[in-house]
Amino acid sequence: MDTRILETFLLVAESGGLSSAASILGVPQSQVSRHVKELEESCGAPLLYRHGRGVSLTLAGERLREQLRPLLAQLQETLANVAAQDRKPAGPVDVALSPAFMRAAGLRLLDAMAADYPEVRVRLVSGNSRYVYEWVLHAQVDIGVLSDIGMSSQLLLEELGTARVVLVAHPDFALPDVGAAPAGLSGVPLRLPSPGQGLRRHIDIWAARHGVDLNVAYEIDDPDMTREIIATRRAAAIVSRLSIYRELADGTFVERPLGEELKARTVLATARNRPVTPAMKATIQTLKSVSAQLFAEAG
């Protein structure tokens, strides 16, 4: 059946008259009457009472109206989604990345988007996880990638990957075997994330559980400054392996495991109360693909 017949019936039901519906549609009243009659013949029951003040719905008409509303709404939504999928994603997308993720994946993301979605313009900004959370929440950016912040009632969070947390130092820096005896870390000068960061909370809980008295020499969130601290042998650092896996692979730095219980989770964040555009969907899909490759490499 032509959906225009169903839409005409709903308009008659809402407007309360054949002439009103015809005026809204910009068609002759006879066409509206014909559509209603065709629908009544298909249903095998009268749908309208005709009277001096216009029309009103019969019991069958009421039932049909209540069932048609959601069906036509769903049909319109489906058609809109298909049309959106058929269009090439285009336009700007603002993405905020944590500093470690920016260094590890920022260029990969831009290259992948340029290759697969050339009409999408990705604009990157970097900030620590607390700032990224606020930027997404207040619509300053469309998408955020940040360290695990737990549950959120205001943001949609999807895990991108999990990396081991390790103790890292210059090869000439004396490191204890903390995997076998965590308490041996006590007294070693350390660079840690600043208080309030998700990873710092996990580290503090781990240290308390194992009786480790952390010697916090530096509280730094910037990955470049962290690498400088390690390279100049000022301190060792407890970091997500994702942030420094290249230096570990080429032997610039060495690592000691801290146990399987200590991990760093990275999540993708979008706002619950804002629509996701085709350009955002393309960017999210690419971020997930880039992340899967990245976390596999980082180990």
N, C-alpha and C positions, 0 to 999 in steps of 0.2 A: 504494500500500500504506500502511496505517496505520503511522505511525512508532512507535507504541507496541509493535507486534510486533517491530520491529527493536531497540528499547530493551530489551524483555523478553529477547530472545536474548542481547544483550550482558551483561545482568545474570546470566543463567544461566551464561554462559561465565566471568564473573568470580567468581561465588560458588561455582561447582562443583557445583551441584545444583538440581533443580527446586523442591524444598521450601524451600531457602534463598532462592531468588529470590521465591517466593510469599510467604514471610514478610516479606521486605523491602518488597515491593510492597503487602502487605496484601490479597492476593486469594487465591482458592482455587488449589490446585496444579493442578487440572484446567484452569483458565484458562491457566496458564503452559504446560502441555503442549499445549493446543490452539493457542496462538500459535506454538510451536516447530514443530508439525506443519504449520501453514499455511505457514510460511516454508520448510520442507523441500520441500513440494509446489511452491512457487514456484521454488525453486532446482533442483528435479529431482534432488536428491542428499541423502543423510542428513548431518546436521550434528552429531549427538551419538552417542557410544557410551554406552549405558546399562549400568551395572554395580552391584554391591552397595554400593560406596562413593559412588555418586552418578552423575555423568555426566562425560565428557571429550569434547573436540572431535575430530571427524574432520578429515582433511586439508582437506576442503571447508569445514568449520566454522572452522578456523584462518584460511583465506584470507578468508572472509567477515568474521570479526571484525576482522582487520587493516585491511580496506578500509572497514568500517562506522565505526570509531572516528573517523577524521578527517572523514568525511562528516557524521555526526551532530553533531560538534563545530562544524563550519562552519555547519550548519543552525541550531543553537542561537544561534550568534553573529549570524547574519543576522537571525533573528527578534528578538533583543535590540536590534540596531541599528535595525531598522524601528520597534520599539516606542519606542525613545528618540527617534527623529526625529519620531514622531507626538505625543510629549509636548512641551508648551511649555517651553523652557528657563527655569529658575528657580533662585534662590539667589544667594549672594554670589560675586563674583569680585574678587580683589585684583590691581590692575594698577599697576605702577611705570613711570613715564615719566621720561625725561631732562628737565631743566628747559626746554630749548628746545621739545621736543615737547609738553610739558605746556601751555606758553603758547600754542602754535600750534593744538593739536588737542584739549586736554583737555575743553573745554566742548562742542565738536562731538561728541566721543565720548559724553559723558553725554546730550546731547540725542538723538542717534541711537538709543542704547540704550533710552532712555525711550520713544521713539516705536515702536520695532520689537519690543523685548523688555521690556515693563514689569515682568515678574516677576523679572528679573535685577537684582541690586543691585551696581553697579560701585563699588568703593572705590579711589580714586586716591591714590597717594603719589608724590612726586618725589624724585629723587636723581641724582647724576652716574652715568655709565655703569658705573664700577667698582662702585658700590654696588648698582645695579640688577642687575648680573650676579650678585653674591653673594646678593642677596635671592631671585632666582629659583632659584639653585643650592641654597639651604638651605631652600626651601619657605616663605619668609616672604611671598612673593607668588606668584600663579599665572602671571602673564604680565608680561613686561618689554619695554619699548621703549627702545633704547639706540643709541649710536653703534657703528659697525662695530668689532668686536673680533677679527676674523679667524676662524679655525676654532675649534671647541670640541667636545671629545669628550663633554661632559656636558650640553650644552644643544642643543636644536634651534633653528636660526637661519633666519629667512626674511626676505629683503629687502623692506622697505616702500617704499623710494624712495631716490633719490640727488639731492643738491642741489649746485650749484656753490659753491665756496668763494671768497669775494671780500674785497677790502679795503674797509672802510667807515669813513666819517668824517662829521663835521659839514660842511655846505656851505662854511663859512668856513675850514675846515682845509685847508692846502695839501697836495695829494696829487700824487705823481709819477705819470707814465703807466707803471705797472709792467708792463702787458701787453706793451709794446714793449721795455722795458729793465728787467727785474726787479731788476738791481743798483741801480737808482735808489731802491729801498725802503730801502737801508742808511741808518741814521741816523734814520729816521722813528720817533718813539716809538710803541710798539705795545702793545695789549692782546692777549694770546694765551691759549689754554686752558692749564691747568696741566700740568706734565710727567706723563706716564703716560696721559693721555687719547689716544684713537685719533687724533683730528684733530690734536693737537699733534705726534704722530710724523710724520704726513703733511706738515705744514707744515715741520718741521725738515728732512725729506728733500728737499722742494722747494727750500728755501733753500740747502741745501748744493749741490744740483745746479746751481743758477743763480748761485752765488757771492754770495748775499745775506747780509750780516752783520746779523742781526736785532737791533734795539734793543728789548729786552723791558722795557717800563716797568711793565707789570702782568700778572700771571698770575691770571686770574679765570674761574671757570666759571659763575657766576650770570648769567643773561641780563639781569636788571633792572640789576644793577651795571654790566654791560658797556655797556648803553645810556646809563647816567648818565656813564660815563667818556667816551663818544663825544659826548654832548650838551654836556658842559662843556668840550669841546675839549682835554682832557688828553692824549688819544692817539687814534690810529686803531686799528681792530680788524680782525683777520683772523677771519672767522666763516663758518659755513654760511649761505647765503642764506635757508634755511628759518627761521632764528631771528630774522630782522630784515626780512623782505620787506615787511611792512606799512609800516614807516618809510621804506623805499626807494620804495614806491609813492606815498606822499603827500608825498615830497620832504623829509621831516624829516632824512634822512641821504642821502649820495651814495655811490656805489660805484665801484671800479675792478676790472676783471677781472684774475685772476691766471693765466689760461690754463685750457684744458680738462683738463689733467692732474690738477688739484687739485680733488677732489670729496669730499663728505661723505656716507657711506652710513649709512642708518638701518635697523636690523634689529629684528625681533620675536623674542623668546626665550621658550621654554618648556622645562621639564625633560624629558629623555629617559625618565626612570624613573618618571614619574607619569602617571596616566590623564588624558585631556582630557575634562572633563564637558560635557554639552550647553550649559550656561551659558558655559563657556570657549569652546566652538566658536562660539557666537553672538557673543561679544565679539571673538574673533580675526577673524571675518568682517567685523564692523563696523569694526574697526581698519584692516583692509586697504582697505575702501571709503573711509573718511575720509582715509586716507593718500594714496590715489590722487588724490583731489580736491585735497588740500593741496599735494602736490608739483607738480601741474599749475599751481596758482596761483603757487607760489613761483618757478617757472621755473628 
